[in-house]
């Protein structure tokens, strides 16, 4: 009997994970149905964990949004360094203002390129207060016009993108 319950549970879990329709639960609950529902929940949790592991950005967003959501405003979302000598390191500070009702928590700033090093306010930014995100660009490996970006992961609706450009000259 236990083998058939386990087999039935696994079948139901696989069926539940591959099904696209939401099924309504029936009112009658037996010990067998509880086991099937628990197996389906475990399979769904494992599927969600696997999806998060496959998409690191989704995990960053989930972590950032685990706090009560708020909103932010940037002093600017793009900065132009103009001409930069090759090998020079330049940095710019983007001012971040918490315009929401909950503390703003920046969990990570992720540049799209290894040439850019981020630094940011790590303590909660209270409503109405300001923090900062600094991007430092190392121009050593570049020539000509460069456009770079970084994503700010915080407890806001979606990641915020900041950008900069620089014309690397010899």
Secondary structure, DSSP 8 states (H G I E B T S, - for coil): -HHHHHHHHHHHHHHHHH--S-----S---HHHHHHHHHHHHHHHHHHHHHHHH-HHHHHHHHHTTS----EEES-SEEEEEEEETT-EEEEEEEEEE-SSS-B-EEEEEESSTTEEEEE--S-B-TT-EEEEEEEEEGGG--EEEEEEEEEEESSSS-EEEEEEEEEE-
